[in-house]
Amino acid sequence: MPEIVFIDSEISVTTQDICDLGAVRPDKSSFHSASQAEFSRFVSGAEYVCGHNIIGFDLKYVGRLITGSYTPIDTLYLSPLLFPNRPYHKLLKDDKLQTEELNNPLNDSIKAMELFYDEVDAFRRLPKAMRRIFCALLSDKYEYSGFFKFIGM
């Protein structure tokens, strides 16, 4: 199986500084700290870097911390494609007791990992013709290409 790491970042709205970072690997090894150097060591070298809205958000801030060549996978784009009956395509924040609390990037990384594997399963359950159609239409689009590369299409 290709090496993949799931990430999330918390960025200050006012200063645009990195406040907190989280990452998890399928073997359940995890990272949670504001240390950019430690984050870089944990995630660098993975063939795939996955998260929820990483293309539109996280990689703008942490992409420079990930050394080596990697392919991004964004669960945000896949969610409406593979789960069209869900009214919202945000990660469920059931770990937050109050809306004013900061997000926990480790928890969000774990949720992104769970969502990603649900998306892989949902894609594999599609009829073969539908999988081919999705691949033909989307595999060359940056937002989807990592997913299709990961699953071998």
Buried (B, 14 or more C-beta within 10 A) or exposed (E): EEEBBBBBBBBEEEEEEBBBBBBBBEEEEBBBBBEBEBBBEBBBEBBBBBBBBBBEBBBEBBEEBBEEEBBBBBBBBBBEBBEEEEEEBEBEBEEEEEEEEEBBBBBBBBBBBBBBEBBBEBBEEEEEEEBEEBBEEBBEEEBBBBBBBBBEE
